[in-house]
């Protein structure tokens, strides 16, 4: 089965959150980082991948996204901090190339 993901993004100052779902995490986060992911993420600069979960079916990821969207903001931050206490951008760990190189390469190929 094809993998799918639920993910949480934030801005550089870590004051806002965005929850999304995708079948291709690297491509989707790259879109967000390049300002083509969604109007909301572009408007508020939500480009930092703080948390993600992997699923074997898209319906599982969608169900989790809906569940997380109903959580209180504090619960979401506790979930993120339990797995990523330094609130670092996990995108750099997902892909072995430096983010800036990937950003240029991905959209030129």
Backbone bond lengths (Angstrom), bond angles and torsions (degrees), N, CA, C in turn:
res aa  C-N    CA-C-N  psi(-1)  N-CA   C-N-CA  omega(-1)  CA-C   N-CA-C  phi
1 X - - - 1.455 - - 1.524 110.49 -
2 X 1.296 114.82 152.83 1.459 120.77 178.70 1.527 110.01 -78.59
3 X 1.306 115.66 138.14 1.460 120.91 178.61 1.524 110.49 -73.31
4 X 1.318 115.03 154.40 1.457 121.85 173.23 1.524 107.76 -142.08
5 X 1.324 115.29 163.73 1.469 120.16 -171.07 1.524 111.68 -140.40
6 X 1.307 114.73 145.23 1.458 122.92 165.13 1.521 105.20 -110.27
7 X 1.331 117.38 136.41 1.464 119.72 -174.79 1.512 111.16 -141.25
8 X 1.332 115.17 156.79 1.455 122.09 176.77 1.520 109.49 -123.96
9 X 1.313 115.11 129.92 1.464 122.97 177.50 1.516 109.67 -112.69
10 X 1.311 114.85 157.64 1.456 120.87 173.41 1.522 108.98 -141.62
11 X 1.326 115.33 174.58 1.460 120.56 175.47 1.530 109.18 -91.98
12 X 1.318 116.56 176.81 1.472 120.39 -176.29 1.523 112.60 -62.10
13 X 1.319 117.28 -34.03 1.468 119.60 -179.44 1.535 112.43 -87.38
14 X 1.327 117.28 1.15 1.471 124.07 176.40 1.535 111.98 57.90
15 X 1.331 116.12 44.95 1.462 120.17 -179.72 1.528 113.39 -109.95
16 X 1.327 117.36 -13.10 1.469 121.17 -178.95 1.527 109.30 -131.25
17 X 1.330 115.39 156.12 1.458 121.06 177.36 1.524 110.93 -128.61
18 X 1.327 114.78 150.10 1.461 122.92 174.86 1.517 106.85 -135.07
19 X 1.321 117.07 134.29 1.460 121.88 178.27 1.517 108.07 -113.28
20 X 1.332 115.73 131.20 1.450 120.21 -179.98 1.511 111.89 -138.88
21 X 1.331 114.84 172.97 1.457 122.09 178.50 1.526 107.92 -137.75
22 X 1.338 116.51 144.76 1.459 120.62 -178.15 1.524 110.63 -158.55
23 X 1.321 115.41 161.61 1.465 121.18 173.49 1.532 110.88 -97.78
24 X 1.323 117.40 -12.58 1.470 122.03 -178.91 1.524 108.31 -135.73
25 X 1.320 116.12 91.97 1.462 121.20 -172.27 1.525 112.61 -62.54
26 X 1.313 117.79 -45.98 1.466 120.20 -176.92 1.529 110.99 -62.28
27 X 1.322 117.10 -46.36 1.473 119.92 179.63 1.519 111.71 -64.20
28 X 1.331 116.49 -41.85 1.460 119.56 -177.69 1.525 111.71 -66.43
29 X 1.326 117.25 -43.22 1.462 119.67 179.56 1.526 109.78 -66.68
30 X 1.315 116.80 -37.06 1.469 120.27 176.06 1.520 110.50 -60.87
31 X 1.321 117.29 -40.66 1.464 120.60 176.37 1.525 110.42 -60.18
32 X 1.323 116.46 -46.00 1.470 119.56 178.34 1.527 110.92 -60.46
33 X 1.318 117.51 -43.57 1.464 121.12 -178.56 1.528 111.75 -66.39
34 X 1.319 117.19 -27.31 1.466 121.47 178.86 1.530 112.85 -92.72
35 X 1.336 117.07 2.91 1.455 120.59 177.35 1.514 114.51 80.34
36 X 1.331 117.74 15.11 1.466 120.28 179.96 1.525 112.27 -113.54
37 X 1.327 117.48 6.72 1.467 121.12 -176.81 1.509 113.61 -72.48
38 X 1.301 117.14 -51.18 1.470 122.66 176.86 1.525 108.21 -164.18
39 X 1.300 115.36 158.10 1.466 119.46 179.14 1.526 111.34 -62.26
40 X 1.329 116.84 -39.99 1.462 121.21 -178.42 1.520 111.31 -63.25
41 X 1.337 117.14 -47.87 1.467 119.38 -178.64 1.519 111.47 -67.09
42 X 1.316 117.03 -34.79 1.468 119.93 177.80 1.532 110.19 -67.99
43 X 1.321 116.76 -45.33 1.467 121.60 -178.16 1.528 112.23 -59.36
44 X 1.328 116.77 -39.82 1.466 120.56 -174.89 1.532 113.54 -105.00
45 X 1.309 117.77 7.17 1.461 121.59 176.09 1.517 114.12 65.23
46 X 1.318 116.41 36.16 1.464 121.18 -178.41 1.526 109.11 -85.92
47 X 1.340 115.79 94.26 1.458 121.96 -174.34 1.521 113.86 -129.85
48 X 1.311 117.74 -1.22 1.460 121.68 -174.56 1.533 109.48 -99.55
49 X 1.322 116.09 115.52 1.468 121.54 178.86 1.525 108.85 -79.28
50 X 1.331 115.79 110.45 1.462 120.36 -177.92 1.521 113.27 -100.50
51 X 1.334 117.07 -23.91 1.461 120.05 -173.85 1.519 109.52 -160.60
52 X 1.335 116.08 146.14 1.461 120.21 171.78 1.516 110.04 -154.58
53 X 1.313 115.31 155.75 1.456 123.18 176.05 1.516 107.86 -128.48
54 X 1.337 116.51 142.44 1.462 121.84 -179.20 1.528 109.94 -105.37
55 X 1.334 115.92 139.33 1.456 122.40 179.29 1.523 109.71 -130.90
56 X 1.315 115.34 162.24 1.462 120.14 179.22 1.519 112.56 -92.93
57 X 1.318 116.87 -10.56 1.470 120.72 178.99 1.519 109.75 -141.43
58 X 1.317 116.23 141.84 1.473 121.35 -176.72 1.526 111.57 -63.11
59 X 1.333 117.93 -32.61 1.463 119.26 -179.49 1.527 111.54 -65.71
60 X 1.337 117.15 -30.37 1.469 120.70 175.41 1.529 110.51 -67.91
61 X 1.321 116.40 -43.10 1.468 120.95 179.76 1.528 110.54 -64.97
62 X 1.323 116.96 -40.78 1.470 121.17 178.91 1.524 110.58 -64.86
63 X 1.330 116.75 -41.88 1.467 120.28 178.28 1.529 110.71 -62.03
64 X 1.324 116.76 -41.97 1.468 120.79 178.75 1.523 110.89 -65.84
65 X 1.345 117.10 -41.05 1.461 120.85 177.18 1.527 110.25 -57.73
66 X 1.311 117.17 -46.20 1.469 121.01 179.57 1.525 111.17 -62.99
67 X 1.331 115.92 -39.83 1.458 119.95 178.31 1.526 110.69 -62.65
68 X 1.331 116.65 -48.74 1.466 120.57 -178.77 1.524 112.28 -63.83
69 X 1.313 117.41 -34.65 1.469 120.18 179.03 1.520 111.95 -65.53
70 X 1.326 116.96 -21.45 1.463 120.85 177.91 1.528 113.08 -90.64
71 X 1.315 117.28 -6.05 1.461 121.23 178.89 1.525 110.57 -75.00
72 X 1.332 115.20 154.67 1.463 121.12 170.75 1.525 108.56 -67.67
73 X 1.306 116.00 152.20 1.462 120.75 -178.84 1.534 111.52 -57.27
74 X 1.311 116.57 -40.74 1.469 120.75 -180.00 1.524 111.62 -60.83
75 X 1.319 117.95 -38.87 1.468 121.63 178.76 1.530 110.27 -64.14
76 X 1.332 116.22 -40.38 1.469 120.19 179.19 1.526 110.46 -63.38
77 X 1.325 116.40 -44.78 1.467 119.95 179.45 1.529 110.76 -64.45
78 X 1.336 117.99 -37.78 1.466 120.89 177.56 1.530 110.82 -64.08
79 X 1.324 117.37 -39.75 1.462 121.43 176.99 1.525 110.13 -61.88
80 X 1.315 116.24 -47.35 1.466 120.93 -179.92 1.530 110.39 -60.87
81 X 1.329 116.52 -50.20 1.467 121.19 -175.70 1.529 112.78 -67.25
82 X 1.318 117.61 -25.54 1.467 119.81 178.08 1.528 111.24 -69.63
83 X 1.314 117.20 -23.97 1.466 121.92 179.93 1.529 113.22 -109.97
84 X 1.309 115.98 -21.93 1.462 121.57 -175.86 1.535 108.76 -141.62
85 X 1.342 117.74 68.69 1.469 120.52 -173.24 1.523 114.63 -61.92
86 X 1.320 117.25 -24.63 1.467 120.10 179.38 1.521 112.52 -87.21
87 X 1.311 116.87 -3.12 1.472 123.35 -179.08 1.530 111.99 53.07
88 X 1.318 115.63 40.97 1.463 119.62 179.57 1.527 110.38 -84.55
89 X 1.317 115.61 159.96 1.458 122.06 179.44 1.530 108.54 -74.71
90 X 1.303 117.18 112.98 1.462 121.92 -177.37 1.518 113.39 -76.51
91 X 1.307 117.76 -12.83 1.468 120.83 179.52 1.527 110.88 -58.96
92 X 1.310 117.20 -38.88 1.466 121.43 -179.06 1.525 111.62 -63.41
93 X 1.328 117.11 -27.02 1.458 120.98 178.54 1.527 112.34 -85.39
94 X 1.318 116.86 -22.77 1.467 120.91 179.94 1.516 112.16 -72.78
95 X 1.312 115.11 -36.19 1.448 119.90 -174.11 1.521 109.38 -120.20
96 X 1.329 118.48 131.45 1.468 120.09 -172.94 1.527 115.59 -69.94
97 X 1.318 117.74 -20.41 1.470 119.99 179.17 1.517 109.78 -81.88
98 X 1.316 117.41 154.73 1.475 119.11 172.14 1.527 109.92 -61.10
99 X 1.305 116.87 143.00 1.459 121.94 -175.24 1.524 112.80 -54.78
100 X 1.309 118.34 -41.40 1.457 120.07 -176.11 1.526 110.98 -66.70
101 X 1.333 117.65 -36.50 1.460 120.28 177.71 1.514 109.65 -67.22
102 X 1.332 116.44 -43.98 1.454 120.67 179.38 1.521 110.69 -60.96
103 X 1.305 116.95 -41.02 1.454 122.15 -179.11 1.523 110.76 -58.93
104 X 1.309 117.68 -44.81 1.456 122.11 -179.87 1.524 110.72 -72.58
105 X 1.324 117.49 -47.02 1.456 122.28 -176.80 1.520 111.69 -63.77
106 X 1.318 116.63 -45.03 1.457 121.82 -173.89 1.528 111.80 -59.09
107 X 1.292 117.89 -40.69 1.456 119.93 -175.34 1.527 113.25 -92.24
108 X 1.310 118.17 -4.05 1.465 120.50 175.26 1.514 111.17 -95.03
109 X 1.322 117.23 -22.38 1.458 119.50 -176.61 1.509 112.71 -85.33
